Amino acid sequence: MSEEQTQEISRSARKRAAKDVEQLAHDLAEVAPAQLPLLPISAELADALELVRQTRGHGSRKRQLKFFAGLLRKDPDQCEELRAFLSGEHQNQRDENRRTHQLEQLRERLCDSAQRSAALREAQELLPQLDPFALEKMLNGYRGSADKRTYRQVFRLLRAASEAEEAGEA
């Protein structure tokens, strides 16, 4: 940035931008360990991020986060890539949670004998990969709320059909 552009940006705007980068640094520090190798991050930033994740003391962790945020501010392009990555990951997680809740509600209706026939039709429409005969066999063997094993098996069958359909779409 030239000196003229720096002067055009208000002090408040610079502070907001710095806070945004600090929030990004905090969000990156909270990423699940399995997602770390997928981050589009340079080696220097990866080392600093690992140091933040290993730091346990409140004050020292806060200091490491500020240092990491300072490194992030030096590379705005990297910040944008990381923000895009995190927003995509969060969206995927929300989609997965929504799908799981939908399957759980369907299972509830399937296990309720009063709603079973309507729920079976809905399940077959929603999940064309679903084996209706295997599902009916499980549901006929379901012995009520004490039968946790069959209850879990119904969900596994629904989830497997859902995953097979998603794999078919991809």
C-alpha positions in Angstrom: 0.0 0.0 0.0 1.2 3.5 -0.8 1.3 6.2 1.9 -1.7 7.9 0.3 -3.9 4.8 0.6 -2.8 4.2 4.2 -3.9 7.7 5.1 -7.3 7.2 3.4 -8.2 4.3 5.6 -9.4 5.5 8.9 -7.9 4.4 12.1 -11.2 2.6 13.1 -11.2 0.7 9.8 -7.7 -0.5 10.4 -8.6 -1.6 13.9 -11.6 -3.5 12.6 -9.5 -5.2 9.9 -6.9 -6.1 12.6 -9.7 -7.6 14.8 -11.0 -9.6 11.8 -7.6 -11.0 11.3 -7.3 -11.8 15.0 -10.6 -13.6 14.8 -9.4 -15.6 11.8 -6.3 -16.5 13.8 -8.5 -17.7 16.6 -10.7 -19.7 14.3 -7.7 -21.3 12.7 -6.4 -22.3 16.1 -9.7 -24.1 16.8 -9.7 -26.1 13.6 -10.0 -29.8 14.1 -6.6 -31.7 13.9 -7.9 -33.7 11.0 -8.4 -30.6 8.9 -5.0 -29.0 9.5 -3.2 -30.8 6.6 -6.0 -29.4 4.3 -5.4 -25.8 5.2 -4.0 -23.7 2.3 -1.2 -22.2 4.5 2.5 -21.5 4.1 5.1 -23.4 6.1 5.9 -20.3 8.3 2.3 -19.8 9.1 1.8 -23.5 9.7 4.6 -23.5 12.3 3.2 -20.4 14.0 -0.3 -22.0 14.1 1.1 -25.2 15.6 2.9 -23.1 18.3 -0.5 -21.4 19.1 -2.2 -24.8 19.3 0.4 -26.2 21.7 0.5 -23.1 24.0 -1.7 -23.8 27.1 -1.4 -20.8 29.4 -4.0 -18.1 28.9 -1.7 -15.1 28.6 0.9 -16.9 26.6 -1.7 -18.3 24.2 -3.2 -14.9 23.7 0.3 -13.5 23.0 0.9 -16.3 20.5 -2.4 -15.6 18.8 -1.5 -12.0 18.4 1.9 -12.9 16.9 0.2 -15.4 14.5 -2.4 -12.7 13.5 0.5 -10.3 12.8 2.0 -12.9 10.4 -1.4 -13.3 8.8 -1.8 -9.5 8.3 1.4 -9.5 6.2 -0.2 -11.8 3.6 -3.7 -10.6 2.8 -4.1 -13.1 -0.1 -3.4 -16.0 2.3 -6.0 -14.5 4.7 -8.6 -14.6 2.0 -7.8 -18.2 1.1 -8.0 -19.2 4.7 -11.3 -17.4 5.2 -12.7 -19.1 2.1 -11.5 -22.5 3.4 -13.1 -22.0 6.8 -16.4 -20.8 5.4 -16.5 -23.8 3.1 -15.7 -26.1 6.0 -18.4 -24.6 8.2 -20.9 -24.8 5.5 -20.1 -28.5 4.9 -20.4 -29.1 8.7 -23.8 -27.4 8.8 -25.0 -29.4 5.8 -23.9 -32.6 7.4 -25.6 -31.7 10.7 -28.8 -30.8 8.9 -28.8 -34.1 7.1 -28.1 -36.1 10.3 -31.1 -34.4 12.0 -33.3 -35.1 9.1 -32.4 -38.8 9.2 -32.9 -38.9 12.9 -36.4 -37.4 12.6 -37.2 -39.9 9.8 -36.1 -42.8 12.0 -38.3 -41.5 14.8 -41.3 -41.6 12.5 -40.4 -45.0 11.1 -40.2 -46.4 14.6 -43.5 -45.0 15.6 -46.1 -47.5 14.5 -48.8 -44.8 13.9 -46.6 -42.9 11.5 -44.7 -45.8 9.9 -46.5 -46.2 6.6 -46.3 -42.5 5.7 -42.6 -42.4 6.9 -41.8 -45.5 4.7 -43.2 -43.7 1.6 -41.2 -40.6 2.5 -38.0 -42.7 3.1 -38.4 -44.3 -0.3 -38.9 -41.0 -2.0 -36.0 -39.3 -0.1 -33.6 -42.2 -0.4 -34.0 -44.2 -3.6 -30.9 -46.2 -2.7 -32.7 -47.5 0.4 -33.5 -51.2 0.6 -37.2 -51.1 1.6 -37.3 -54.9 2.4 -34.4 -54.7 4.8 -35.9 -51.6 6.4 -39.3 -53.3 6.8 -37.7 -56.4 8.3 -35.9 -54.3 10.8 -39.0 -52.3 11.7 -41.1 -55.4 12.1 -38.5 -56.7 14.6 -38.4 -53.4 16.5 -39.7 -53.9 20.0 -40.2 -50.4 21.2 -38.0 -47.8 23.0 -36.1 -50.5 24.9 -34.8 -52.0 21.7 -31.8 -49.7 21.2 -29.9 -52.1 18.9 -32.6 -52.1 16.2 -33.1 -48.4 16.7 -29.4 -47.8 15.9 -29.5 -50.3 13.0 -32.4 -48.4 11.4 -30.4 -45.2 11.5 -27.3 -46.9 10.1 -29.4 -48.2 7.2 -30.8 -44.7 6.5 -27.4 -43.1 6.7 -25.8 -45.7 4.4 -28.5 -45.0 1.8 -28.0 -41.3 2.2 -24.3 -41.6 1.7 -24.7 -43.8 -1.3 -27.0 -41.3 -2.8 -24.5 -38.4 -2.1 -21.7 -40.5 -3.7 -23.9 -41.0 -6.7 -24.5 -37.3 -7.1 -20.9 -36.3 -6.8 
